[in-house]
């Protein structure tokens, strides 16, 4: 089954330099591109992969991204090892920020995660940290049961 990230990678294959997308508060689809002048190619690729309805009526515009989806995917896959560090709760390829987002329980966990990033050869500039707090399992729920 194709994941969201797989679809983003397909967009990048058709639109080299594609680094993600998000819907801006003004309703436009904002696309990260290494070369923002390639917005027409990105639009065509997005419509081919996700369908024309992915581009809202407000239109699309490009901003300069620093990383491609394939770079972010490679780093986020590698960063999944960080989930073994106590206090790391989330690793995400964050196409809306053109970064890898790492969630920690508390800010004090960040220095140990930064050391691990160096060992994993993931550029610190490509990472955004968010303080998420601890993940608390639902009481009385069996593993695999849907919440509620």
Buried (B, 14 or more C-beta within 10 A) or exposed (E): EEEEBEBBBBBBEBBBBBBBBBEBEEEBBBBBBBBBEBBEBBBBBBBBBBEEEBBEEEEBBBBEBBBBBBBBBBBBEBBEBBEEBEBBBBBBBBBBBBBBBBBBBEEEBBEBBBEBBEEEEBEEEBBBBEEBEEEEEEEEEEEEEEEE
